[in-house]
Structure formats: C-alpha cells, structure tokens
Amino acid sequence: MEEVNAINTIESNAPSPVPVAVPVATPLENIPQSGKFCSECGSKISAKAEICPNCGVRASSPAISEKSKTTAALLAFFLGGLGAHKFYLGRTGMGVLYLVFCWTFVPAIISLVEGIQLLGMSYSEFAMKYR
C-alpha cells in the first residue's frame, strides 16, 4: 500500500503537461484518391465530383474515346478538304459529303473556317458538342 501512495504522491507533484496540438486523422473518404481538373476554372477537384465547387460548372467525366479538340482542328486544316475531321468527330455522313465534293475545293474552304471555330471554342463546349 505504501508503494501505491508513494507513486500517487510523485505523480501529483509532477508539473502539468504543456498542451500540444495533435493532428487529427481525417476520414479516408474525405481525401481524394485521384483528382481531376475543372475544364473551366482549372482548379483540382475530386475524381468523383460532378460539379466544380469553385465555379459551379458540371464536370464532364472523360469518356474512353474522348476526342481531342486540337487533333480535330489540325485535321480540319490539313485534311479538311477530304472530310478527315468530320470522320474523326463521328460525323460520318458529313465526312462522306466532303469526300464526294472534294474536287470542287469548297469543302477545303469550309474546313478552314471550321478549324478556326474548333480552336476558338472552349473545351467544355467541344465536349458537349462532340461527345
């Protein structure tokens, strides 16, 4: 019994500990496992997010066969007279029409304008139009 009382006396005479900030573990569901970037504002958002918390734009989930805006514009500039950009974007009917009339050079002139339009549109507009 005397040993227990001696230990209690030693503990009561000890100075009080200094408060130390201890980091609190965050739940794993709050930590984004992989992130993506908003197509409008460019901020990093969670991979599962449907709407960007910064700008409020609906985040598009990339499809497996996502088309590239730059590739479509380059095809329009260099092979647009043959309708290559239309085939690439999935507009097969228009691609065949361009191919049939390629000897008139009218599709080549139209494709130059379309190439400029493709470069001028935002990524979200492109994704909505050619998804």
C-alpha positions in Angstrom: 0.0 0.0 0.0 2.8 2.4 0.8 4.2 1.9 -2.7 0.9 3.0 -4.3 0.7 6.0 -2.1 4.3 6.9 -2.9 3.6 6.7 -6.7 0.5 8.9 -6.3 2.5 11.5 -4.4 5.1 11.6 -7.1 2.5 11.9 -9.9 0.7 14.7 -8.0 3.9 16.7 -7.6 4.8 16.5 -11.4 4.2 19.7 -13.4 1.2 19.8 -15.6 1.9 18.9 -19.2 2.1 21.6 -21.8 -0.8 21.4 -24.3 0.4 20.1 -27.7 -1.5 20.3 -30.9 -2.1 16.8 -32.2 -3.1 16.4 -35.8 -6.5 14.7 -36.2 -6.7 12.0 -38.7 -9.2 12.8 -41.5 -11.5 10.0 -42.7 -10.3 8.3 -45.9 -13.5 9.2 -47.8 -12.6 13.0 -47.5 -9.2 12.5 -49.1 -9.4 12.5 -52.9 -7.7 9.3 -54.1 -7.2 10.7 -57.5 -8.1 14.1 -58.8 -9.1 15.8 -62.0 -9.1 19.4 -63.1 -12.1 21.6 -63.9 -12.4 22.3 -67.6 -13.5 25.9 -66.9 -11.5 27.3 -63.9 -8.7 24.7 -63.9 -8.9 24.0 -60.1 -8.2 20.5 -58.9 -11.4 18.7 -57.8 -12.2 15.2 -56.6 -12.3 12.5 -59.2 -15.9 11.7 -58.0 -17.1 15.3 -58.2 -19.9 16.0 -60.6 -19.9 19.8 -60.1 -16.9 22.0 -59.5 -17.1 23.6 -56.0 -15.2 26.7 -57.2 -17.1 27.8 -60.3 -20.2 25.6 -60.3 -19.7 24.1 -63.8 -20.7 20.5 -64.3 -17.6 18.4 -64.5 -17.6 16.1 -67.5 -16.3 12.6 -66.9 -13.8 11.7 -69.6 -15.1 9.0 -71.9 -12.8 6.2 -73.0 -12.7 7.6 -76.6 -12.5 11.3 -75.8 -11.8 13.4 -78.8 -9.1 16.0 -78.9 -10.0 19.5 -79.9 -6.5 20.2 -81.2 -6.4 17.0 -83.3 -9.8 17.8 -84.9 -8.6 21.4 -85.7 -5.3 20.0 -87.3 -7.3 17.5 -89.3 -9.6 20.3 -90.5 -6.6 22.5 -91.6 -4.6 19.8 -93.4 -7.1 17.1 -94.5 -10.3 19.0 -94.2 -11.0 19.0 -97.9 -11.3 15.2 -97.6 -13.5 15.4 -94.5 -11.0 13.8 -92.2 -12.0 16.0 -89.2 -15.7 15.0 -89.8 -14.8 11.3 -89.7 -12.7 11.9 -86.6 -15.5 13.7 -84.8 -18.0 10.9 -85.7 -19.9 12.9 -88.3 -19.6 10.2 -91.0 -22.4 11.5 -93.2 -20.8 14.9 -93.5 -17.4 13.3 -94.0 -18.7 11.3 -97.0 -20.3 14.6 -98.3 -16.9 16.3 -98.0 -15.2 13.4 -99.7 -17.7 13.4 -102.6 -17.3 17.1 -103.3 -13.5 17.4 -102.5 -12.8 18.0 -106.3 -14.6 21.4 -106.0 -12.4 22.7 -103.2 -15.5 24.0 -101.4 -15.0 21.5 -98.6 -11.4 22.7 -98.2 -12.5 26.3 -97.7 -15.3 25.3 -95.3 -12.9 23.2 -93.3 -10.5 26.1 -92.8 -13.3 28.1 -91.2 -14.3 25.0 -89.1 -10.7 24.6 -88.0 -10.7 28.2 -86.7 -14.0 27.6 -85.0 -12.7 24.4 -83.3 -9.7 26.3 -81.9 -11.9 29.1 -80.7 -14.4 27.1 -78.7 -13.7 26.1 -75.1 -13.1 22.5 -74.0 -16.4 22.2 -72.3 -18.3 23.4 -75.5 -16.3 21.0 -77.6 -17.0 18.1 -75.2 -20.8 18.9 -75.1 -21.0 19.2 -78.9 -18.8 16.2 -79.9 -19.3 13.7 -77.1 
